[in-house]
Amino acid sequence: MLELTLSFFVVAAPAVVFAGVSKGGFGSGAAFVSASILALVVDPGIALAVMLPILMLMDVAALWSYWGKWNLRASIILILGALPGIIIGAALYARTDADVFRVIIGIISVAFVMWQVSVERGWVRVAAQSLPKWAGALAGLVAGFTSFVSHAGGPPAALYLLSLKPNKTEYQASTVLVFWIINVAKFLPYAFLGLFTVETGMANLVLAPFALLGVWLGVKAHHLMPERAFFLLTYVLLLGTGAKLIWDGLT
């Protein structure tokens, strides 16, 4: 049971602001860390339940700023792949050890960044090529599943979107659209699993202003930051996200 103590909000408020900044300006890749931080002070299932409505609020707030600027085709591919992933996550949530998936996605995320750095530095010379549609659907499937079990769907979605070489706003808008749909689709299964309580709802009300503050800060940072610096930060976040997933899975 969630106890709405001062110590909980001291941890939760900055975690939610951090998630909002990631959601609002940097492709959502690090937003899942907020649930991991909350899991340090509450049961992991409660952490997921607290964060889902908060993430949904962030999605709506960010959607307004990036409306129509997304890669619609790539977003639809990811979304269609994610829906069966969510179904699998809901069916296996109570019985599956998500640590295996965290490690796999973490390794892929870190390897992807290492590959991109190698190509950009000239250590590896290959023809630039976007990932095919089937790879996007597979990335969506993994994103749907990992998003359901840990709110960590950002890395697999980023792997596909970044391969298409979008500009920074197109990339950001696409992630906002994709995870808006994914999070809406997760709500009913979460409710049927009994993850939401009166206490998680009260926590959502208190944390909502921090969520909006974080998104506002993220949107401002997105528009002020040069495109090269943005993608450098995105790769850093993706690397950190992957490392955190590996650490969580192994420990």
C-alpha positions in Angstrom: 0.0 0.0 0.0 1.3 3.5 -0.9 1.8 5.8 2.0 1.7 9.5 1.0 4.5 10.6 3.2 6.8 13.6 2.9 9.8 11.3 2.1 7.8 9.8 -0.8 7.2 13.2 -2.4 10.8 14.4 -1.7 11.9 11.5 -4.0 8.9 11.5 -6.4 8.8 15.3 -7.2 12.3 15.6 -8.8 11.8 12.2 -10.4 8.7 13.4 -12.1 10.3 16.7 -13.2 13.2 14.7 -14.7 10.7 12.5 -16.6 8.9 15.6 -17.9 12.1 17.2 -19.2 12.8 14.0 -21.1 9.3 13.7 -22.4 9.1 17.4 -23.4 12.4 17.8 -25.1 14.6 14.7 -25.4 12.7 11.8 -27.0 11.3 10.2 -23.8 14.4 7.9 -23.6 15.2 8.6 -20.0 11.6 9.1 -18.7 11.4 5.5 -17.5 14.2 6.2 -14.9 11.5 8.0 -12.8 9.7 4.7 -12.2 13.0 3.1 -11.2 13.7 5.9 -8.8 10.2 5.6 -7.2 10.8 1.8 -6.9 13.5 2.7 -4.4 10.9 3.9 -2.0 7.7 2.0 -2.9 6.8 -1.4 -4.4 7.7 -1.5 -8.1 4.1 -2.2 -9.1 3.0 0.9 -7.2 5.7 2.9 -8.9 4.4 1.8 -12.3 0.8 2.7 -11.3 1.8 6.1 -10.0 3.8 7.0 -13.1 1.4 5.9 -15.9 -1.2 8.7 -15.4 1.6 11.2 -14.9 3.2 10.0 -18.2 -0.2 10.3 -19.9 -0.5 13.9 -18.7 3.0 14.7 -20.0 2.1 13.2 -23.3 -0.9 15.5 -23.7 1.1 18.5 -22.6 4.0 17.7 -25.0 1.6 16.8 -27.9 0.4 20.4 -28.1 3.9 21.7 -28.7 4.8 19.2 -31.4 1.4 18.6 -33.2 1.8 17.5 -36.8 5.6 17.6 -36.8 6.0 13.9 -36.5 7.0 11.2 -39.1 3.5 9.8 -39.3 4.4 6.7 -41.3 7.2 5.7 -38.9 5.0 6.4 -35.9 2.1 4.2 -37.2 4.6 1.4 -37.8 5.8 1.6 -34.2 2.3 1.9 -32.8 0.9 -1.1 -34.8 3.9 -3.1 -33.6 3.4 -1.9 -30.0 -0.2 -2.9 -29.6 0.5 -6.7 -29.6 3.5 -6.0 -27.4 1.2 -4.5 -24.8 -1.2 -7.5 -25.0 1.8 -9.8 -24.4 3.0 -7.7 -21.5 -0.5 -7.7 -19.9 -0.8 -11.5 -20.4 2.6 -12.2 -18.9 3.0 -9.4 -16.4 2.4 -11.5 -13.3 4.4 -14.5 -14.6 7.4 -13.2 -16.6 10.7 -12.0 -15.3 11.2 -8.7 -17.1 14.9 -8.6 -16.1 15.8 -10.7 -19.2 14.1 -8.2 -21.5 15.8 -5.3 -19.7 19.2 -6.8 -20.3 18.5 -7.5 -23.9 17.2 -4.1 -24.7 20.0 -2.5 -22.6 22.6 -4.3 -24.7 21.0 -3.4 -27.9 20.8 0.3 -26.8 24.4 0.5 -25.8 25.5 -1.4 -29.0 23.5 1.0 -31.1 25.2 4.1 -29.6 28.6 2.5 -30.0 27.8 1.7 -33.6 26.6 5.3 -34.3 29.7 6.7 -32.7 32.0 4.4 -34.7 30.3 5.4 -38.0 30.4 9.1 -37.2 34.1 8.9 -36.2 35.0 7.1 -39.4 36.1 3.9 -37.5 33.5 2.0 -39.5 32.5 2.9 -43.1 29.1 1.8 -44.3 26.4 3.2 -46.5 23.8 5.0 -44.6 20.6 3.0 -44.6 17.3 3.3 -42.8 16.0 0.2 -41.0 13.2 -1.5 -42.9 9.5 -1.4 -41.9 9.6 -4.9 -40.4 12.4 -3.8 -38.1 10.2 -0.8 -37.1 7.3 -3.2 -36.3 9.6 -5.4 -34.3 11.0 -2.3 -32.4 7.4 -1.4 -31.7 6.6 -4.8 -30.4 9.5 -4.7 -28.0 8.7 -1.1 -27.0 5.1 -2.1 -26.2 6.1 -5.0 -24.1 8.9 -3.2 -22.2 6.8 -0.1 -21.8 4.1 -2.2 -20.2 6.4 -3.9 -17.7 8.7 -1.0 -16.8 7.8 2.2 -18.8 11.0 1.6 -20.6 9.8 1.6 -24.2 12.0 4.5 -25.3 15.2 2.7 -26.4 13.7 0.3 -29.0 11.6 3.1 -30.5 14.6 5.3 -30.6 16.6 2.6 -32.5 14.2 2.7 -35.3 13.4 6.4 -35.4 17.0 7.5 -35.3 17.9 5.2 -38.2 15.6 7.3 -40.4 17.8 10.3 -39.8 15.0 12.7 -38.7 15.6 16.3 -37.7 15.4 16.9 -34.0 11.8 18.1 -33.9 10.5 15.3 -36.2 12.2 12.8 -33.9 10.8 14.4 -30.7 7.3 14.8 -32.2 7.3 11.1 -33.3 8.2 9.8 -29.9 5.5 12.0 -28.3 2.8 10.6 -30.6 4.0 7.0 -30.3 4.1 7.0 -26.5 0.8 8.9 -26.2 -0.9 6.1 -27.9 1.0 3.4 -26.1 0.3 4.8 -22.7 -3.4 5.2 -23.4 -3.5 1.6 -24.5 -1.8 0.5 -21.3 -4.3 2.2 -19.0 -7.1 -0.4 -19.1 -4.9 -3.4 -18.6 -3.3 -1.6 -15.6 -6.7 -1.0 -14.2 -7.8 -4.7 -14.7 -4.6 -5.8 -13.0 -5.6 -3.8 -9.9 -2.6 -1.5 -10.0 -4.5 1.7 -9.5 -5.7 2.7 -6.0 -7.1 5.8 -4.3 -3.6 6.5 -2.9 -2.0 6.4 -6.4 -4.7 8.7 -7.6 -4.0 11.2 -4.8 -0.3 11.0 -5.5 -1.1 11.8 -9.2 -2.9 15.0 -8.2 0.0 16.2 -6.1 2.6 15.4 -8.7 0.7 16.7 -11.7 2.2 20.3 -11.4 5.7 18.8 -11.3 4.9 16.9 -14.5 3.8 20.0 -16.3 6.8 21.9 -15.1 9.1 19.2 -16.4 7.5 19.2 -19.8 7.7 23.0 -20.1 11.4 22.9 -19.2 12.0 20.1 -21.7 10.1 22.0 -24.6 12.2 25.2 -23.9 15.4 23.2 -23.9 14.5 21.4 -27.1 14.0 24.6 -29.1 17.1 26.4 -27.6 19.5 23.5 -28.2 21.4 23.1 -31.6 20.5 20.0 -33.6 24.0 18.4 -33.3 24.0 18.9 -29.5 20.5 17.6 -29.3 21.4 14.3 -30.9 24.6 14.0 -28.9 22.5 14.4 -25.8 20.0 11.9 -27.1 22.7 9.3 -27.6 24.0 10.0 -24.1 20.5 9.5 -22.7 20.1 6.3 -24.8 23.5 5.0 -23.5 22.6 5.8 -19.9 19.2 4.2 -20.4 20.7 1.1 -21.8 23.3 0.9 -19.0 20.5 1.4 -16.4 18.4 -1.4 -18.0 21.4 -3.8 -17.9 22.1 -2.9 -14.3 18.5 -3.4 -13.3 18.2 -6.7 -15.1 21.4 -8.1 -13.6 20.8 -6.9 -10.0 
